Amino acid sequence: MEVLDSGGVTIPTENGGADLDTLRHRKPRSDSSNGLLLPDSVNDAGAPPSEVRDRVDSSLNEVQGRANLAGENETRESSGGGGNVDVRYTYRPSVPAHRRVRESPLSSDAIFKQSHAGLFNLCVVVLVAVNSRLIIENLMKYGWLIRTDFWFSSTSLRDWPLFMCCLSLSVFPLAAFTVEKLVLRKCISEPVAIFLHVIITMTEVLYPVYVTLRCDSAFLSGVTLMLLTCIVWLKLVSYAHTSYDIRTLANSADKANPEVSYYVSLKSLAYFMLAPTLCYQPSYPRSPCIRKGWVARQFAKLVIFTGFMGFIIEQYINPIVRNSKHPLKGDLLYGIERVLKLSVPNLYVWLCMFYCFFHLWLNILAELLCFGDREFYKDWWNAKSVGDYWRMWNMPVHKWMVRHVYFPCLRRNIPKVPAIIFAFLVSAVFHELCIAVPCRLFKLWAFLGIMFQVPLVFITNYLQERFGSMVGNMIFWFTFCIFGQPMCVLLYYHDLMNRKGTMS
């Protein structure tokens, strides 16, 4: 190493200990020069002596660290050259081993500043090992429980009215396009256009509900039809609302953007109906090309995870549910045990569903359509409250709610809390439609489950401000994934079985 004295003379040294002795025994010539080429923050003539002393000590610690590093480098070089380690200049006893205040890596003040990649890998290994053992034990004890007609059976042919209903849903976007075309040509007035859009959207929901209730279809077919119905309804509302807003801005004299112009394009509407978004706009950011190999890999993952999800449902969830009792009737401890036993496989299925739909399927669809904005979800697993979860886990629905429900309420001078309640009310109605109609069972469990999120939003926000983010995150995981979803599964299953028993 080399140390500069106050006159700019370079003093060669052999090790960190010599540097330390030179620095500590050299007498400073003035207040502004202390025998070491220190940073400007240390060479402060106007600072108090105690502050200057602290800065000098900090610089000494930095020099000591460089000295130790140099000694380690010398050790590596000497050991790599001849195999003999030269320890004469490495970690001298005179060099302090403890130079600053530091926390243990797992202490509360430092745990979130460390990288936990190794612990994450350990958790993955343990998770795979434990679940592999459980799968093998389950197969040895109960055998292969998956039915041969899990994917398709002859009874599925009875669901052809639902399939025809799915195909006929394309009529409603064409009807909405016709209304907008008539408004553009000034054939109908604005109130008439709004009334026609209301009729179109209401018919689009009631027609599939009627078909599903009239046909003795499978639950999976009914859920698929109702999900598609809700998606088309949300898109129609966004198309009508956005077109009205563009038309208003284009006709206003003091419009904020002078380039806004109202036009109707069937091509843009068709692209919007297929695109993985619920918010209409005339144009979208586009990706340059379609990666065919990437699409094939994602589709292979989709098939694998869908099969794994079906395996968990048939091998674990169905036997647990069939061997359970109604959670609100009978022994309380037995109901809690069934809910907790169902929570783990239900959580796996829910995570697989999220990965298959929001990551794999929506990205495949976006790639095929060259849709550029692929923020379909955020890191909802780090949600600090229930409100954060609902804002991050389903970005297409969240953007639709913010754009067409929440902020329109605020612009009409509706307070924030009622606007939040109204947004959850809309979500609760569609959750109930997607589950109750295919089950032909209107017990409002899904509706009440979504509305129960409203007080949880304010409770977890309060706990987050009072105790920190971890408390809200743990409450979110417990109430939503460990307790809420398994309870809803048991409630709907037993009510459905009771309805079939009374009908037979």
C-alpha positions in Angstrom: 0.0 0.0 0.0 0.9 3.6 -0.3 0.0 6.5 2.0 0.4 10.2 1.2 1.7 12.5 3.8 0.6 16.1 4.0 3.3 17.3 1.6 2.2 14.9 -1.1 5.1 12.4 -0.4 4.2 8.8 -1.1 5.2 6.4 1.8 5.4 2.8 0.7 4.3 0.2 3.2 4.3 -3.5 3.3 1.1 -4.3 5.1 -2.0 -2.9 6.7 -0.4 -2.8 10.1 2.3 -0.4 9.0 -0.3 1.8 7.4 -2.2 1.9 10.7 1.0 2.7 12.7 2.0 5.5 10.3 -1.4 7.0 10.3 -1.8 7.0 14.1 1.7 8.2 15.0 2.2 10.9 12.4 1.7 14.3 13.9 -0.5 16.6 11.8 1.0 19.9 10.6 -2.3 21.9 10.8 -6.0 21.5 11.4 -6.7 21.1 7.7 -4.0 18.4 7.1 -3.7 15.4 9.3 -1.1 13.4 7.4 -3.5 11.4 5.3 -5.1 12.2 2.0 -8.7 12.2 3.3 -12.0 13.1 1.6 -13.3 16.6 1.5 -15.8 15.7 4.2 -13.0 14.9 6.6 -10.7 17.9 5.7 -13.2 20.4 7.1 -11.4 23.2 8.9 -14.6 24.6 10.3 -16.0 21.4 11.9 -15.8 20.8 15.6 -12.8 18.7 16.8 -15.0 15.8 17.9 -16.6 15.6 14.4 -13.2 15.8 12.7 -12.0 13.0 15.0 -15.0 10.8 14.0 -14.4 11.4 10.4 -10.7 10.6 10.7 -11.6 7.3 12.5 -14.0 6.5 9.7 -11.3 7.0 7.1 -8.9 4.9 9.2 -11.4 2.1 9.2 -11.6 2.3 5.4 -7.9 2.1 5.1 -7.8 -0.9 7.4 -10.4 -2.6 5.2 -8.3 -2.0 2.2 -5.3 -3.3 4.0 -7.0 -6.5 4.9 -8.3 -6.9 1.4 -4.8 -6.4 0.0 -3.5 -9.1 2.5 -6.2 -11.5 1.3 -5.3 -10.9 -2.3 -1.6 -11.5 -1.5 -2.6 -14.7 0.2 -4.6 -15.9 -2.8 -1.7 -15.1 -5.2 0.9 -16.8 -3.0 -1.2 -19.9 -2.5 -2.2 -20.1 -6.1 1.5 -19.8 -7.3 3.3 -22.3 -5.1 0.7 -23.7 -2.7 2.4 -22.2 0.4 0.3 -19.4 2.1 2.3 -16.4 3.2 0.6 -15.3 6.4 3.2 -12.8 7.5 1.1 -9.8 6.3 -2.4 -11.2 6.6 -4.8 -10.3 9.5 -2.2 -8.9 11.7 -3.2 -8.9 15.4 -2.8 -5.1 15.6 -5.5 -4.6 12.9 -9.0 -4.4 14.6 -11.4 -7.2 13.6 -14.5 -5.2 14.7 -14.7 -1.8 13.2 -18.4 -0.8 13.1 -21.8 -1.6 14.6 -23.5 -4.4 12.6 -26.6 -6.5 13.0 -27.0 -10.2 12.6 -28.6 -11.1 9.3 -31.7 -12.6 10.8 -32.3 -9.8 13.3 -35.5 -7.7 12.9 -33.6 -4.6 11.8 -31.6 -6.4 9.0 -33.7 -9.4 7.9 -35.4 -7.5 5.0 -32.1 -6.0 3.8 -30.6 -9.5 3.1 -31.0 -11.7 0.1 -33.0 -14.8 0.9 -32.5 -16.7 -2.4 -30.9 -19.7 -0.6 -33.7 -20.0 1.9 -36.2 -19.7 -1.0 -34.5 -22.6 -2.7 -34.6 -24.6 0.5 -38.3 -24.0 0.8 -38.9 -25.1 -2.8 -36.9 -28.3 -2.2 -38.7 -29.0 1.1 -42.1 -28.3 -0.6 -41.4 -30.6 -3.5 -40.1 -33.4 -1.1 -43.0 -33.2 1.3 -45.7 -33.0 -1.4 -44.1 -35.8 -3.4 -44.3 -38.0 -0.3 -47.9 -37.1 0.3 -48.8 -37.8 -3.4 -47.1 -41.3 -3.2 -48.8 -42.0 0.2 -52.2 -41.0 -1.2 -51.8 -43.2 -4.3 -50.7 -46.1 -2.2 -53.6 -45.7 0.2 -56.5 -44.8 -2.1 -55.3 -45.7 -5.5 -56.0 -43.8 -8.8 -59.2 -41.8 -8.1 -59.3 -39.9 -11.4 -62.3 -41.0 -13.5 -61.9 -41.8 -17.2 -64.6 -39.3 -18.0 -62.9 -36.4 -16.3 -62.1 -34.5 -19.5 -64.9 -35.7 -21.8 -67.8 -38.0 -21.7 -70.9 -38.9 -23.7 -73.1 -36.8 -21.4 -71.1 -33.7 -22.4 -73.0 -33.7 -25.7 -76.0 -32.5 -23.8 -74.3 -29.2 -23.3 -74.6 -28.2 -27.0 -77.1 -25.4 -26.2 -74.5 -23.7 -24.0 -72.0 -24.0 -26.9 -74.4 -22.5 -29.3 -75.1 -19.7 -26.7 -71.4 -19.0 -26.6 -71.2 -18.6 -30.3 -74.3 -16.3 -30.4 -72.7 -13.9 -28.0 -70.9 -12.3 -30.9 -74.2 -10.7 -31.9 -74.1 -8.2 -29.1 -70.9 -6.5 -30.0 -72.3 -6.1 -33.6 -75.4 -4.6 -32.1 -73.3 -2.1 -30.0 -71.3 -1.2 -33.1 -74.6 -0.5 -35.0 -75.7 1.8 -32.3 -72.5 3.8 -32.4 -72.7 3.9 -36.2 -76.2 5.4 -36.0 -75.0 8.0 -33.4 -72.1 8.9 -35.7 -74.5 9.5 -38.6 -76.8 11.4 -36.3 -79.7 9.0 -36.9 -80.5 8.7 -33.2 -80.0 11.0 -30.3 -77.7 10.5 -27.3 -80.4 9.4 -24.9 -81.7 6.9 -27.4 -78.2 5.5 -27.8 -77.7 5.1 -24.1 -81.0 3.4 -23.8 -80.1 0.9 -26.6 -76.8 0.1 -25.0 -78.5 -0.6 -21.7 -80.9 -3.0 -23.4 -78.0 -4.7 -25.3 -75.9 -5.3 -22.1 -78.9 -6.5 -20.1 -79.9 -8.9 -22.8 -76.4 -10.2 -23.1 -76.4 -11.2 -19.4 -80.0 -12.5 -19.1 -79.9 -14.7 -22.2 -77.0 -17.0 -21.1 -78.5 -17.2 -17.6 -81.8 -18.4 -19.0 -80.0 -21.0 -21.2 -77.9 -22.3 -18.4 -80.9 -22.6 -16.0 -83.0 -24.4 -18.6 -80.4 -26.9 -19.7 -79.2 -29.8 -17.5 -75.6 -29.0 -18.2 -72.4 -29.9 -16.4 -71.0 -27.5 -13.9 -67.8 -26.8 -15.8 -69.7 -26.0 -19.0 -72.0 -23.6 -17.1 -69.0 -21.8 -15.4 -67.3 -21.4 -18.8 -70.4 -19.9 -20.4 -71.0 -17.5 -17.4 -67.3 -16.4 -17.4 -67.5 -15.6 -21.1 -70.8 -13.8 -20.6 -69.3 -11.6 -17.8 -66.2 -10.8 -20.0 -68.4 -9.8 -22.9 -70.6 -7.7 -20.7 -67.6 -5.8 -19.2 -66.2 -5.2 -22.7 -69.6 -3.9 -24.0 -69.9 -1.5 -21.1 -66.4 -0.2 -21.7 -67.0 0.2 -25.4 -70.2 2.2 -24.9 -68.8 4.3 -22.0 -65.5 5.0 -23.8 -67.3 5.9 -27.1 -69.6 8.3 -25.2 -66.6 9.9 -23.5 -64.7 10.3 -26.8 -67.8 11.7 -28.4 -68.3 14.2 -25.6 -64.7 15.4 -25.7 -64.7 15.7 -29.5 -67.9 17.8 -29.4 -66.8 20.0 -26.5 -65.3 23.5 -27.2 -62.8 23.4 -24.4 -61.5 19.9 -24.9 -58.1 19.1 -23.3 -56.7 17.2 -26.3 -57.5 18.9 -29.6 -56.5 15.7 -31.5 -59.4 13.7 -30.0 -61.8 12.7 -32.8 -64.8 10.4 -32.7 -65.0 7.6 -35.3 -66.4 4.1 -35.3 -64.3 1.2 -36.6 -65.4 -2.4 -36.8 -61.8 -3.6 -37.0 -60.9 -1.9 -33.7 -64.0 -3.3 -32.0 -63.2 -6.8 -33.2 -59.6 -6.6 -32.0 -60.8 -5.3 -28.6 -63.3 -8.2 -28.2 -60.4 -10.7 -28.7 -57.7 -8.8 -26.9 -56.8 -9.7 -23.3 -58.2 -6.4 -21.9 -61.5 -5.1 -20.6 -60.9 -1.4 -21.4 -61.7 -0.2 -24.8 -59.5 2.3 -26.7 -59.2 2.9 -30.5 -55.6 1.7 -30.6 -53.3 -0.3 -28.3 -49.5 -0.7 -27.9 -48.4 -3.5 -30.2 -45.5 -6.0 -30.1 -43.4 -6.3 -33.3 -43.9 -10.0 -34.0 -45.2 -13.4 -32.9 -42.7 -15.7 -31.2 -44.0 -19.1 -32.3 -41.5 -21.1 -30.2 -42.3 -19.1 -27.1 -46.0 -19.7 -27.7 -45.5 -23.4 -28.1 -43.5 -23.5 -24.8 -46.2 -21.6 -22.9 -48.9 -23.8 -24.3 -47.1 -26.9 -23.2 -46.9 -25.4 -19.7 -50.6 -24.6 -19.8 -51.4 -28.3 -20.6 -49.1 -29.5 -17.8 -50.4 -27.2 -15.1 -54.0 -27.8 -16.2 -53.5 -31.5 -15.8 -51.9 -31.0 -12.4 -54.8 -28.9 -11.3 -57.3 -31.6 -12.4 -55.2 -34.2 -10.6 -55.4 -32.3 -7.3 -59.1 -31.7 -7.7 -59.9 -35.4 -8.4 -57.4 -37.0 -6.1 -57.6 -34.7 -3.1 -60.4 -32.1 -3.0 -63.3 -34.3 -4.2 -62.6 -37.1 -1.6 -62.2 -34.5 1.2 -65.4 -32.7 0.3 -67.4 -35.9 -0.2 -66.4 -37.2 3.3 -67.2 -34.0 5.1 -70.3 -32.5 6.7 -71.9 -29.1 6.3 -69.4 -26.6 7.9 -72.2 -24.6 9.6 -74.0 -27.7 11.0 -72.8 -30.2 13.6 -69.5 -30.2 15.5 -67.5 -26.9 15.3 -64.1 -28.6 15.7 -64.9 -31.1 13.0 -65.8 -28.2 10.6 -62.6 -26.4 11.4 -60.6 -29.6 10.8 -62.3 -30.1 7.4 -61.7 -26.5 6.3 -58.0 -26.7 7.3 -57.5 -30.0 5.6 -59.1 -28.6 2.4 -57.1 -25.4 2.5 -53.8 -26.7 1.3 -55.0 -28.5 -1.9 -57.5 -25.7 -2.5 -54.6 -23.2 -2.3 -52.6 -25.3 -4.8 -55.5 -25.4 -7.2 -56.1 -21.6 -6.9 -52.4 -20.8 -7.5 -52.4 -23.2 -10.5 -55.5 -21.5 -11.8 -53.9 -18.0 -11.4 -50.7 -19.2 -13.2 -52.6 -20.9 -16.0 -55.1 -18.1 -16.7 -53.4 -14.8 -15.8 -49.8 -15.7 -16.8 -49.9 -18.4 -19.4 -53.3 -18.0 -21.3 -53.4 -14.2 -21.3 -49.8 -14.0 -22.4 -50.4 -16.6 -25.2 -53.4 -14.6 -26.3 -51.4 -11.3 -26.2 -48.6 -12.8 -28.2 -50.9 -14.1 -30.9 -52.6 -10.7 -31.1 -49.3 -8.7 -30.7 -50.9 -7.0 -27.7 -48.1 -5.0 -26.0 -49.3 -4.1 -22.5 -49.0 -7.4 -20.6 -49.3 -6.2 -17.1 -52.1 -8.7 -16.2 -51.1 -8.8 -12.6 -48.7 -7.3 -10.1 -46.9 -8.8 -7.1 -50.1 -9.4 -5.2 -48.4 -12.0 -3.0 -46.7 -9.1 -1.3 -50.0 -7.3 -0.6 -49.8 -5.4 2.6 -53.6 -5.3 2.9 -56.7 -6.8 1.4 -57.2 -3.6 -0.6 -53.7 -4.0 -2.1 -54.5 -7.5 -3.1 -57.6 -6.5 -5.0 -55.7 -3.7 -6.7 -52.9 -6.0 -7.9 -54.0 -9.6 -8.5 -56.4 -9.0 -11.5 -55.3 -5.9 -13.4 -57.8 -6.1 -16.3 -60.7 -6.1 -13.9 -59.1 -3.5 -11.6 -58.5 -1.1 -14.5 -62.1 -1.6 -15.6 -63.4 -0.9 -12.1 -61.3 2.2 -11.7 -62.1 3.5 -15.2 -65.9 2.8 -15.4 -67.1 2.6 -11.8 -64.9 4.1 -9.1 -63.8 7.4 -10.7 -67.2 8.1 -12.4 -68.7 7.9 -8.9 -66.1 10.3 -7.6 -66.8 12.7 -10.5 -70.5 12.7 -9.5 -69.4 13.8 -6.0 -70.0 10.4 -4.4 -67.7 10.0 -1.4 -64.8 7.6 -1.5 -66.1 4.9 0.8 -69.5 4.5 -1.0 -67.6 4.4 -4.3 -65.5 1.5 -3.0 -68.6 -0.3 -1.7 -70.3 0.1 -5.0 -67.3 -1.3 -6.9 -67.2 -4.3 -4.6 -71.0 -4.7 -5.1 -70.6 -5.0 -8.9 -67.8 -7.5 -8.3 -69.9 -9.5 -5.9 -72.9 -9.7 -8.3 -70.8 -11.2 -11.1 -69.0 -13.6 -8.7 -72.4 -14.8 -7.6 -73.6 -15.2 -11.2 -70.5 -17.2 -12.2 -71.0 -19.8 -9.4 -74.7 -19.7 -8.5 -76.1 -20.0 -12.0 -74.1 -23.1 -13.0 -75.0 -24.7 -9.6 -78.6 -23.5 -9.9 -78.3 -22.6 -6.3 -78.8 -19.0 -5.1 -77.5 -19.0 -1.5 -75.4 -15.8 -2.0 -72.3 -17.3 -0.4 -70.0 -15.8 -3.2 -71.8 -12.5 -2.9 -71.4 -12.3 0.8 -67.8 -13.5 0.6 -66.9 -10.6 -1.7 -68.8 -8.0 0.3 -67.1 -9.3 3.4 -63.9 -7.9 1.8 -65.0 -4.3 2.4 -64.6 -4.3 6.2 -61.4 -6.4 5.7 -60.0 -3.6 3.5 -60.4 -1.0 6.3 -59.3 -3.4 9.0 -56.1 -4.4 7.2 -55.3 -0.8 6.3 -55.6 0.1 10.0 -53.4 -2.8 11.1 -50.8 -1.9 8.4 -50.6 1.6 9.7 -50.5 0.4 13.3 -48.2 -2.7 13.2 -46.5 -2.7 9.8 -47.0 -4.5 6.5 -46.4 -8.0 7.6 -49.5 -8.2 9.8 -51.8 -7.2 6.9 -50.1 -9.7 4.6 -50.6 -12.6 7.0 -54.3 -11.6 7.6 -54.8 -11.5 3.8 -53.3 -15.0 3.3 -55.3 -16.5 6.2 -58.7 -15.0 5.5 -58.6 -15.3 1.7 -56.7 -18.6 1.0 -56.7 -20.6 4.3 -60.2 -19.9 5.5 -62.4 -18.1 3.0 -62.1 -20.2 -0.2 -62.3 -23.7 1.5 -65.3 -22.5 3.4 -67.1 -21.4 0.2 -66.2 -24.8 -1.5 -67.8 -26.7 1.4 -70.8 -24.5 1.6 -71.6 -24.7 -2.1 -70.9 -28.5 -2.3 -73.2 -29.5 0.6 -76.0 -27.1 -0.4 -75.7 -28.5 -4.0 -75.9 -32.1 -2.6 -78.8 -31.2 -0.4 -80.7 -29.7 -3.4 -80.1 -32.8 -5.5 -81.2 -35.0 -2.6 -84.5 -33.2 -2.2 -85.1 -33.2 -6.0 -84.5 -37.0 -6.2 
